[in-house]
Amino acid sequence: MTISAIVPVFNGRDLLASLLATLETQTLRPAELLVIDNGSTDGAPELARSHGARVIPMGHNAGFARAVNRGIREAAHPSLAILNSDVELAPDYFAKLSAAGAPFAT
């Protein structure tokens, strides 16, 4: 299973840093990491890019739902993981999703 991970963010650089660290420890990494930026001014987009994410700027704080919907439209893969920027994932998170054949994850 090929997974696109979608992370909406708004001025959550420190929280995003923790999530990105847990993404780097995954036993099965998502094929794509999309960070949808809701107009952050704290360096969150630059941090995401430095970790290999494709950053999609919304230009302003459009809200969680609009950011997620934009990420879904931009995703290259049919299986999606919608992640809040304040989560920390277990190292086998994506491996378990893949093993379960889950088409969508939140």
Rosetta blueprint (number, residue, H / E / L):
1 M L
2 T L
3 I E
4 S E
5 A E
6 I E
7 V E
8 P E
9 V E
10 F L
11 N L
12 G L
13 R H
14 D H
15 L H
16 L H
17 A H
18 S H
19 L H
20 L H
21 A H
22 T H
23 L H
24 E H
25 T L
26 Q L
27 T L
28 L L
29 R L
30 P L
31 A L
32 E E
33 L E
34 L E
35 V E
36 I E
37 D E
38 N L
39 G L
40 S L
41 T L
42 D L
43 G L
44 A H
45 P H
46 E H
47 L H
48 A H
49 R H
50 S H
51 H L
52 G L
53 A L
54 R E
55 V E
56 I E
57 P E
58 M L
59 G L
60 H L
61 N L
62 A L
63 G L
64 F H
65 A H
66 R H
67 A H
68 V H
69 N H
70 R H
71 G H
72 I H
73 R H
74 E H
75 A L
76 A L
77 H L
78 P L
79 S E
80 L E
81 A E
82 I E
83 L L
84 N L
85 S L
86 D L
87 V L
88 E L
89 L L
90 A L
91 P L
92 D L
93 Y H
94 F H
95 A H
96 K H
97 L H
98 S H
99 A H
100 A H
101 G L
102 A L
103 P L
104 F E
105 A E
106 T L
